[in-house]
Amino acid sequence: AACGGAADLSVGSGTGPTGLYIAYGSTASGGFEVPECVASQVNAVLVFEGDDASNGDFSSRVVWTSSAPDTVYVSDGIHPGPEGVIIPAGSVIGLKPGQSQLTATFSEFTASASVEVVPLASLQIEPQLTDIAAELDQAFRLKLRPTAQTAELDVTTSAQWRFATTTAIASVAESNGIVSANSANTSATATLV
């Protein structure tokens, strides 16, 4: 009874968690490969007694660690990553070829998976060379092939665009690679990275 009587505060008769595993893609994984320089999503799945439908994605609630943080970065979803941007919890970025042990911990449960970072097959900016007339825009695309066996991906809007050195002759939109030429009075070269 509200405001003065005894109340029943029970919350149900559900079961507690029985385990934790790391999933890459849609299945549990003891190990997986990620391409260098590409963010990949990994999930920490808390297992409850019963069918798989009762399992839950706890990626944002676990404590993530990488045994080799200079090789594999794993995001906690709170702190900025290698490029100064906050990415979802459980996102991993292969910083350089090599191996790391990824660990997720929640309460008394711990899960781990080995991660191998493989070099990119290719990464290129298209078009590679171009002249831009004054006060016009030129769209550039960033094409990535994670491995020789995978299709080429357009990652233009996933990249952070900038010039190798600061320049007054043009500007680039950080989010989409569109370069705008500022002046017709200058003949110079700028390098996109």
FIKOLZA-1660 file (N, C-alpha, C; in steps of 0.1 Angstrom, whole numbers, plus 5000, padded with zeros to 4 digits):
% residues 193
   i   px   py   pz ch aa at
   1 5009 4988 5000  A  A  N
   1 5000 5000 5000  A  A CA
   1 5009 5012 5000  A  A  C
   2 5005 5022 4992  A  A  N
   2 5013 5034 4991  A  A CA
   2 5011 5043 5003  A  A  C
   3 5020 5050 5007  A  C  N
   3 5020 5060 5018  A  C CA
   3 5016 5055 5031  A  C  C
   4 5021 5044 5035  A  G  N
   4 5019 5040 5049  A  G CA
   4 5018 5026 5051  A  G  C
   5 5014 5018 5042  A  G  N
   5 5013 5003 5044  A  G CA
   5 5026 4996 5039  A  G  C
   6 5027 4984 5042  A  A  N
   6 5038 4976 5037  A  A CA
   6 5036 4973 5022  A  A  C
   7 5046 4974 5014  A  A  N
   7 5046 4972 5000  A  A CA
   7 5053 4959 4996  A  A  C
   8 5049 4953 4986  A  D  N
   8 5056 4941 4980  A  D CA
   8 5066 4946 4971  A  D  C
   9 5079 4945 4974  A  L  N
   9 5089 4951 4965  A  L CA
   9 5097 4940 4957  A  L  C
  10 5091 4928 4956  A  S  N
  10 5098 4918 4948  A  S CA
  10 5098 4922 4934  A  S  C
  11 5109 4918 4927  A  V  N
  11 5111 4921 4913  A  V CA
  11 5109 4910 4903  A  V  C
  12 5105 4898 4908  A  G  N
  12 5103 4887 4899  A  G CA
  12 5112 4875 4902  A  G  C
  13 5111 4865 4894  A  S  N
  13 5118 4853 4898  A  S CA
  13 5127 4849 4886  A  S  C
  14 5133 4858 4879  A  G  N
  14 5142 4855 4868  A  G CA
  14 5155 4849 4873  A  G  C
  15 5163 4845 4863  A  T  N
  15 5175 4839 4867  A  T CA
  15 5187 4849 4864  A  T  C
  16 5197 4847 4871  A  G  N
  16 5209 4855 4870  A  G CA
  16 5218 4851 4858  A  G  C
  17 5228 4858 4854  A  P  N
  17 5237 4855 4843  A  P CA
  17 5245 4842 4847  A  P  C
  18 5248 4835 4837  A  T  N
  18 5256 4822 4839  A  T CA
  18 5269 4823 4831  A  T  C
  19 5271 4833 4822  A  G  N
  19 5284 4833 4815  A  G CA
  19 5285 4846 4806  A  G  C
  20 5296 4847 4800  A  L  N
  20 5299 4859 4791  A  L CA
  20 5307 4854 4780  A  L  C
  21 5304 4858 4768  A  Y  N
  21 5313 4855 4756  A  Y CA
  21 5315 4867 4747  A  Y  C
  22 5325 4867 4739  A  I  N
  22 5328 4878 4729  A  I CA
  22 5323 4873 4716  A  I  C
  23 5315 4881 4709  A  A  N
  23 5311 4877 4696  A  A CA
  23 5316 4887 4685  A  A  C
  24 5321 4881 4674  A  Y  N
  24 5325 4889 4663  A  Y CA
  24 5316 4885 4652  A  Y  C
  25 5308 4894 4646  A  G  N
  25 5297 4891 4637  A  G CA
  25 5286 4886 4646  A  G  C
  26 5280 4875 4642  A  S  N
  26 5268 4870 4649  A  S CA
  26 5271 4858 4658  A  S  C
  27 5283 4854 4658  A  T  N
  27 5286 4842 4666  A  T CA
  27 5297 4844 4676  A  T  C
  28 5298 4835 4686  A  A  N
  28 5308 4835 4696  A  A CA
  28 5322 4833 4689  A  A  C
  29 5332 4840 4694  A  S  N
  29 5345 4839 4688  A  S CA
  29 5356 4838 4698  A  S  C
  30 5364 4827 4696  A  G  N
  30 5376 4826 4705  A  G CA
  30 5388 4834 4698  A  G  C
  31 5386 4838 4686  A  G  N
  31 5397 4845 4679  A  G CA
  31 5392 4850 4665  A  G  C
  32 5397 4861 4660  A  F  N
  32 5393 4866 4647  A  F CA
  32 5403 4876 4642  A  F  C
  33 5402 4879 4629  A  E  N
  33 5411 4888 4623  A  E CA
  33 5404 4901 4620  A  E  C
  34 5411 4912 4621  A  V  N
  34 5406 4926 4617  A  V CA
  34 5416 4932 4608  A  V  C
  35 5411 4940 4598  A  P  N
  35 5421 4947 4590  A  P CA
  35 5427 4959 4597  A  P  C
  36 5439 4962 4594  A  E  N
  36 5445 4974 4599  A  E CA
  36 5438 4987 4595  A  E  C
  37 5436 4996 4605  A  C  N
  37 5431 5009 4603  A  C CA
  37 5415 5009 4601  A  C  C
  38 5409 4998 4603  A  V  N
  38 5394 4998 4601  A  V CA
  38 5388 4994 4615  A  V  C
  39 5377 5002 4618  A  A  N
  39 5369 4999 4630  A  A CA
  39 5360 4987 4628  A  A  C
  40 5360 4978 4637  A  S  N
  40 5352 4966 4636  A  S CA
  40 5344 4965 4649  A  S  C
  41 5332 4960 4649  A  Q  N
  41 5324 4959 4661  A  Q CA
  41 5325 4945 4667  A  Q  C
  42 5328 4945 4679  A  V  N
  42 5328 4932 4687  A  V CA
  42 5318 4934 4698  A  V  C
  43 5311 4923 4702  A  N  N
  43 5301 4924 4712  A  N CA
  43 5304 4915 4724  A  N  C
  44 5301 4920 4736  A  A  N
  44 5302 4912 4748  A  A CA
  44 5287 4907 4751  A  A  C
  45 5285 4894 4751  A  V  N
  45 5272 4889 4753  A  V CA
  45 5271 4882 4766  A  V  C
  46 5262 4887 4775  A  L  N
  46 5260 4880 4788  A  L CA
  46 5249 4870 4786  A  L  C
  47 5252 4858 4791  A  V  N
  47 5244 4846 4789  A  V CA
  47 5235 4844 4802  A  V  C
  48 5222 4842 4799  A  F  N
  48 5213 4839 4810  A  F CA
  48 5208 4825 4808  A  F  C
  49 5204 4818 4819  A  E  N
  49 5199 4805 4818  A  E CA
  49 5187 4804 4809  A  E  C
  50 5186 4794 4800  A  G  N
  50 5175 4793 4791  A  G CA
  50 5179 4794 4777  A  G  C
  51 5170 4798 4768  A  D  N
  51 5173 4799 4754  A  D CA
  51 5182 4811 4751  A  D  C
  52 5187 4811 4738  A  D  N
  52 5195 4822 4734  A  D CA
  52 5188 4836 4733  A  D  C
  53 5175 4836 4732  A  A  N
  53 5167 4848 4732  A  A CA
  53 5169 4856 4744  A  A  C
  54 5173 4850 4755  A  S  N
  54 5174 4857 4768  A  S CA
  54 5188 4863 4770  A  S  C
  55 5197 4860 4761  A  N  N
  55 5211 4866 4762  A  N CA
  55 5210 4881 4759  A  N  C
  56 5220 4888 4764  A  G  N
  56 5220 4903 4762  A  G CA
  56 5233 4908 4758  A  G  C
  57 5233 4919 4749  A  D  N
  57 5245 4926 4745  A  D CA
  57 5249 4935 4756  A  D  C
  58 5260 4932 4763  A  F  N
  58 5265 4940 4774  A  F CA
  58 5277 4948 4770  A  F  C
  59 5279 4950 4757  A  S  N
  59 5291 4957 4752  A  S CA
  59 5294 4970 4759  A  S  C
  60 5284 4978 4762  A  S  N
  60 5286 4991 4768  A  S CA
  60 5287 4990 4783  A  S  C
  61 5285 4978 4789  A  R  N
  61 5286 4976 4804  A  R CA
  61 5298 4969 4809  A  R  C
  62 5305 4962 4800  A  V  N
  62 5317 4955 4804  A  V CA
  62 5329 4964 4804  A  V  C
  63 5340 4959 4811  A  V  N
  63 5353 4966 4810  A  V CA
  63 5361 4959 4800  A  V  C
  64 5364 4967 4789  A  W  N
  64 5372 4961 4778  A  W CA
  64 5387 4964 4780  A  W  C
  65 5395 4954 4777  A  T  N
  65 5410 4956 4777  A  T CA
  65 5416 4949 4765  A  T  C
  66 5428 4954 4761  A  S  N
  66 5436 4949 4751  A  S CA
  66 5449 4946 4757  A  S  C
  67 5455 4934 4755  A  S  N
  67 5468 4931 4760  A  S CA
  67 5479 4938 4753  A  S  C
  68 5476 4943 4741  A  A  N
  68 5486 4951 4733  A  A CA
  68 5479 4963 4727  A  A  C
  69 5476 4973 4736  A  P  N
  69 5469 4985 4731  A  P CA
  69 5475 4993 4720  A  P  C
  70 5488 4991 4718  A  D  N
  70 5495 4998 4707  A  D CA
  70 5492 4990 4693  A  D  C
  71 5487 4978 4694  A  T  N
  71 5484 4970 4682  A  T CA
  71 5468 4970 4680  A  T  C
  72 5461 4968 4690  A  V  N
  72 5446 4967 4690  A  V CA
  72 5440 4977 4700  A  V  C
  73 5433 4987 4695  A  Y  N
  73 5426 4996 4704  A  Y CA
  73 5411 4991 4705  A  Y  C
  74 5406 4990 4718  A  V  N
  74 5392 4987 4720  A  V CA
  74 5386 4998 4727  A  V  C
  75 5374 5002 4723  A  S  N
  75 5367 5014 4728  A  S CA
  75 5358 5010 4740  A  S  C
  76 5358 5019 4750  A  D  N
  76 5349 5018 4761  A  D CA
  76 5336 5026 4759  A  D  C
  77 5336 5033 4747  A  G  N
  77 5324 5041 4744  A  G CA
  77 5323 5054 4751  A  G  C
  78 5333 5057 4759  A  I  N
  78 5333 5070 4767  A  I CA
  78 5345 5079 4763  A  I  C
  79 5357 5073 4762  A  H  N
  79 5369 5081 4760  A  H CA
  79 5372 5081 4745  A  H  C
  80 5378 5092 4740  A  P  N
  80 5381 5093 4726  A  P CA
  80 5392 5082 4722  A  P  C
  81 5390 5078 4709  A  G  N
  81 5400 5068 4704  A  G CA
  81 5412 5074 4698  A  G  C
  82 5419 5066 4690  A  P  N
  82 5432 5071 4684  A  P CA
  82 5431 5084 4676  A  P  C
  83 5419 5086 4670  A  E  N
  83 5418 5098 4662  A  E CA
  83 5411 5109 4669  A  E  C
  84 5409 5107 4682  A  G  N
  84 5402 5118 4690  A  G CA
  84 5387 5118 4690  A  G  C
  85 5381 5107 4684  A  V  N
  85 5367 5106 4683  A  V CA
  85 5362 5094 4692  A  V  C
  86 5350 5096 4698  A  I  N
  86 5344 5086 4706  A  I CA
  86 5337 5077 4697  A  I  C
  87 5340 5064 4698  A  I  N
  87 5333 5054 4690  A  I CA
  87 5326 5044 4699  A  I  C
  88 5316 5036 4694  A  P  N
  88 5308 5027 4703  A  P CA
  88 5317 5017 4711  A  P  C
  89 5312 5014 4723  A  A  N
  89 5319 5005 4731  A  A CA
  89 5320 4991 4724  A  A  C
  90 5331 4985 4725  A  G  N
  90 5334 4972 4718  A  G CA
  90 5339 4974 4704  A  G  C
  91 5340 4986 4699  A  S  N
  91 5347 4988 4686  A  S CA
  91 5362 4986 4688  A  S  C
  92 5367 4978 4678  A  V  N
  92 5382 4976 4679  A  V CA
  92 5388 4981 4666  A  V  C
  93 5400 4987 4667  A  I  N
  93 5407 4992 4656  A  I CA
  93 5421 4986 4656  A  I  C
  94 5424 4979 4645  A  G  N
  94 5438 4974 4644  A  G CA
  94 5447 4985 4640  A  G  C
  95 5456 4989 4649  A  L  N
  95 5465 5000 4647  A  L CA
  95 5477 4996 4639  A  L  C
  96 5482 4984 4640  A  K  N
  96 5493 4979 4632  A  K CA
  96 5492 4964 4632  A  K  C
  97 5498 4957 4622  A  P  N
  97 5498 4943 4621  A  P CA
  97 5504 4937 4634  A  P  C
  98 5497 4926 4639  A  G  N
  98 5502 4920 4651  A  G CA
  98 5490 4913 4658  A  G  C
  99 5493 4909 4671  A  Q  N
  99 5483 4902 4678  A  Q CA
  99 5480 4908 4692  A  Q  C
 100 5468 4906 4697  A  S  N
 100 5464 4911 4710  A  S CA
 100 5454 4901 4716  A  S  C
 101 5453 4901 4729  A  Q  N
 101 5442 4894 4735  A  Q CA
 101 5432 4904 4740  A  Q  C
 102 5420 4903 4736  A  L  N
 102 5409 4911 4739  A  L CA
 102 5401 4905 4751  A  L  C
 103 5398 4913 4761  A  T  N
 103 5391 4908 4773  A  T CA
 103 5380 4917 4777  A  T  C
 104 5369 4910 4780  A  A  N
 104 5357 4917 4785  A  A CA
 104 5353 4912 4799  A  A  C
 105 5351 4921 4808  A  T  N
 105 5348 4917 4822  A  T CA
 105 5335 4923 4827  A  T  C
 106 5326 4915 4832  A  F  N
 106 5314 4920 4838  A  F CA
 106 5312 4912 4851  A  F  C
 107 5311 4919 4862  A  S  N
 107 5309 4913 4875  A  S CA
 107 5320 4902 4877  A  S  C
 108 5316 4890 4880  A  E  N
 108 5326 4879 4881  A  E CA
 108 5328 4871 4868  A  E  C
 109 5323 4876 4857  A  F  N
 109 5324 4869 4844  A  F CA
 109 5335 4876 4835  A  F  C
 110 5343 4868 4829  A  T  N
 110 5354 4873 4820  A  T CA
 110 5353 4864 4807  A  T  C
 111 5355 4871 4796  A  A  N
 111 5356 4864 4783  A  A CA
 111 5368 4870 4776  A  A  C
 112 5374 4862 4767  A  S  N
 112 5386 4867 4760  A  S CA
 112 5386 4861 4746  A  S  C
 113 5392 4868 4737  A  A  N
 113 5394 4864 4723  A  A CA
 113 5407 4869 4718  A  A  C
 114 5414 4861 4710  A  S  N
 114 5426 4866 4703  A  S CA
 114 5422 4874 4691  A  S  C
 115 5429 4885 4689  A  V  N
 115 5427 4893 4677  A  V CA
 115 5440 4894 4669  A  V  C
 116 5439 4891 4656  A  E  N
 116 5451 4893 4647  A  E CA
 116 5448 4904 4638  A  E  C
 117 5457 4914 4638  A  V  N
 117 5455 4926 4628  A  V CA
 117 5463 4922 4616  A  V  C
 118 5456 4923 4604  A  V  N
 118 5462 4919 4592  A  V CA
 118 5464 4932 4584  A  V  C
 119 5475 4934 4576  A  P  N
 119 5477 4946 4568  A  P CA
 119 5465 4948 4558  A  P  C
 120 5462 4960 4555  A  L  N
 120 5453 4963 4544  A  L CA
 120 5458 4958 4531  A  L  C
 121 5449 4953 4522  A  A  N
 121 5454 4950 4509  A  A CA
 121 5456 4962 4500  A  A  C
 122 5447 4972 4502  A  S  N
 122 5449 4985 4495  A  S CA
 122 5441 4996 4501  A  S  C
 123 5446 5008 4500  A  L  N
 123 5439 5020 4504  A  L CA
 123 5443 5031 4495  A  L  C
 124 5433 5038 4488  A  Q  N
 124 5437 5048 4479  A  Q CA
 124 5426 5059 4478  A  Q  C
 125 5431 5071 4475  A  I  N
 125 5422 5082 4472  A  I CA
 125 5420 5084 4457  A  I  C
 126 5407 5085 4453  A  E  N
 126 5404 5087 4439  A  E CA
 126 5396 5100 4437  A  E  C
 127 5399 5108 4427  A  P  N
 127 5410 5106 4417  A  P CA
 127 5423 5108 4424  A  P  C
 128 5433 5102 4419  A  Q  N
 128 5447 5104 4425  A  Q CA
 128 5453 5117 4422  A  Q  C
 129 5451 5122 4410  A  L  N
 129 5457 5136 4406  A  L CA
 129 5445 5144 4400  A  L  C
 130 5445 5156 4403  A  T  N
 130 5435 5165 4397  A  T CA
 130 5438 5179 4398  A  T  C
 131 5434 5187 4389  A  D  N
 131 5435 5202 4390  A  D CA
 131 5420 5207 4393  A  D  C
 132 5419 5217 4402  A  I  N
 132 5406 5222 4405  A  I CA
 132 5406 5237 4402  A  I  C
 133 5397 5241 4394  A  A  N
 133 5395 5255 4390  A  A CA
 133 5391 5263 4402  A  A  C
 134 5394 5276 4402  A  A  N
 134 5391 5285 4414  A  A CA
 134 5376 5284 4417  A  A  C
 135 5373 5284 4429  A  E  N
 135 5359 5285 4435  A  E CA
 135 5351 5274 4430  A  E  C
 136 5357 5263 4427  A  L  N
 136 5349 5250 4424  A  L CA
 136 5352 5239 4434  A  L  C
 137 5344 5229 4435  A  D  N
 137 5346 5218 4444  A  D CA
 137 5350 5206 4436  A  D  C
 138 5357 5197 4443  A  Q  N
 138 5361 5184 4437  A  Q CA
 138 5358 5174 4448  A  Q  C
 139 5350 5164 4445  A  A  N
 139 5348 5153 4454  A  A CA
 139 5359 5142 4453  A  A  C
 140 5364 5138 4464  A  F  N
 140 5374 5127 4464  A  F CA
 140 5367 5115 4471  A  F  C
 141 5371 5103 4468  A  R  N
 141 5366 5091 4474  A  R CA
 141 5378 5083 4480  A  R  C
 142 5376 5077 4491  A  L  N
 142 5386 5069 4498  A  L CA
 142 5381 5054 4496  A  L  C
 143 5389 5046 4489  A  K  N
 143 5386 5032 4486  A  K CA
 143 5395 5023 4494  A  K  C
 144 5390 5013 4500  A  L  N
 144 5397 5004 4509  A  L CA
 144 5394 4990 4505  A  L  C
 145 5404 4982 4505  A  R  N
 145 5402 4967 4503  A  R CA
 145 5409 4961 4515  A  R  C
 146 5401 4956 4525  A  P  N
 146 5407 4951 4537  A  P CA
 146 5416 4939 4535  A  P  C
 147 5412 4930 4527  A  T  N
 147 5421 4918 4524  A  T CA
 147 5419 4915 4509  A  T  C
 148 5428 4907 4504  A  A  N
 148 5428 4904 4490  A  A CA
 148 5415 4896 4486  A  A  C
 149 5409 4890 4496  A  Q  N
 149 5397 4882 4493  A  Q CA
 149 5384 4890 4495  A  Q  C
 150 5384 4902 4499  A  T  N
 150 5372 4910 4501  A  T CA
 150 5370 4920 4490  A  T  C
 151 5358 4925 4489  A  A  N
 151 5355 4935 4479  A  A CA
 151 5360 4949 4484  A  A  C
 152 5362 4957 4474  A  E  N
 152 5366 4971 4477  A  E CA
 152 5355 4978 4484  A  E  C
 153 5358 4986 4494  A  L  N
 153 5348 4994 4501  A  L CA
 153 5350 5009 4499  A  L  C
 154 5339 5016 4498  A  D  N
 154 5340 5031 4498  A  D CA
 154 5338 5036 4512  A  D  C
 155 5349 5041 4518  A  V  N
 155 5349 5045 4532  A  V CA
 155 5351 5061 4533  A  V  C
 156 5346 5067 4522  A  T  N
 156 5348 5082 4521  A  T CA
 156 5342 5089 4534  A  T  C
 157 5330 5086 4538  A  T  N
 157 5324 5093 4549  A  T CA
 157 5328 5088 4563  A  T  C
 158 5336 5077 4563  A  S  N
 158 5341 5072 4576  A  S CA
 158 5355 5077 4579  A  S  C
 159 5361 5084 4569  A  A  N
 159 5374 5090 4571  A  A CA
 159 5374 5104 4577  A  A  C
 160 5385 5108 4582  A  Q  N
 160 5386 5122 4586  A  Q CA
 160 5396 5128 4576  A  Q  C
 161 5391 5137 4568  A  W  N
 161 5399 5143 4557  A  W CA
 161 5407 5155 4562  A  W  C
 162 5419 5157 4557  A  R  N
 162 5427 5169 4559  A  R CA
 162 5438 5170 4549  A  R  C
 163 5445 5181 4549  A  F  N
 163 5456 5182 4540  A  F CA
 163 5469 5179 4548  A  F  C
 164 5479 5174 4542  A  A  N
 164 5491 5170 4549  A  A CA
 164 5498 5182 4556  A  A  C
 165 5497 5194 4550  A  T  N
 165 5501 5206 4556  A  T CA
 165 5490 5216 4554  A  T  C
 166 5490 5226 4563  A  T  N
 166 5480 5236 4563  A  T CA
 166 5482 5244 4550  A  T  C
 167 5471 5247 4543  A  T  N
 167 5472 5255 4531  A  T CA
 167 5460 5265 4530  A  T  C
 168 5463 5276 4523  A  A  N
 168 5453 5286 4521  A  A CA
 168 5446 5285 4507  A  A  C
 169 5452 5276 4499  A  I  N
 169 5447 5275 4485  A  I CA
 169 5434 5268 4484  A  I  C
 170 5431 5259 4494  A  A  N
 170 5419 5251 4493  A  A CA
 170 5415 5247 4507  A  A  C
 171 5403 5242 4508  A  S  N
 171 5398 5237 4521  A  S CA
 171 5392 5223 4518  A  S  C
 172 5391 5215 4528  A  V  N
 172 5385 5201 4526  A  V CA
 172 5375 5199 4537  A  V  C
 173 5364 5194 4534  A  A  N
 173 5354 5190 4543  A  A CA
 173 5358 5177 4551  A  A  C
 174 5360 5178 4564  A  E  N
 174 5366 5167 4571  A  E CA
 174 5357 5154 4570  A  E  C
 175 5344 5156 4568  A  S  N
 175 5336 5144 4569  A  S CA
 175 5333 5137 4555  A  S  C
 176 5336 5144 4544  A  N  N
 176 5332 5138 4531  A  N CA
 176 5342 5139 4520  A  N  C
 177 5354 5146 4522  A  G  N
 177 5364 5146 4512  A  G CA
 177 5362 5156 4501  A  G  C
 178 5353 5165 4502  A  I  N
 178 5350 5175 4492  A  I CA
 178 5360 5187 4494  A  I  C
 179 5368 5189 4483  A  V  N
 179 5378 5200 4483  A  V CA
 179 5373 5212 4476  A  V  C
 180 5374 5223 4482  A  S  N
 180 5370 5236 4476  A  S CA
 180 5382 5244 4473  A  S  C
 181 5384 5248 4460  A  A  N
 181 5396 5257 4457  A  A CA
 181 5392 5271 4460  A  A  C
 182 5401 5278 4467  A  N  N
 182 5398 5292 4472  A  N CA
 182 5401 5303 4463  A  N  C
 183 5411 5302 4454  A  S  N
 183 5416 5313 4447  A  S CA
 183 5421 5310 4433  A  S  C
 184 5419 5318 4423  A  A  N
 184 5425 5316 4410  A  A CA
 184 5439 5321 4409  A  A  C
 185 5444 5329 4418  A  N  N
 185 5457 5336 4418  A  N CA
 185 5468 5327 4422  A  N  C
 186 5465 5315 4426  A  T  N
 186 5476 5306 4432  A  T CA
 186 5477 5293 4424  A  T  C
 187 5489 5290 4420  A  S  N
 187 5492 5277 4414  A  S CA
 187 5500 5269 4424  A  S  C
 188 5495 5260 4431  A  A  N
 188 5502 5253 4441  A  A CA
 188 5496 5239 4442  A  A  C
 189 5503 5231 4450  A  T  N
 189 5499 5217 4452  A  T CA
 189 5496 5215 4467  A  T  C
 190 5485 5207 4469  A  A  N
 190 5482 5203 4483  A  A CA
 190 5480 5188 4483  A  A  C
 191 5484 5182 4494  A  T  N
 191 5483 5167 4495  A  T CA
 191 5472 5163 4505  A  T  C
 192 5462 5155 4501  A  L  N
 192 5452 5150 4510  A  L CA
 192 5457 5138 4517  A  L  C
 193 5454 5137 4530  A  V  N
 193 5457 5126 4538  A  V CA
 193 5444 5121 4545  A  V  C
% end
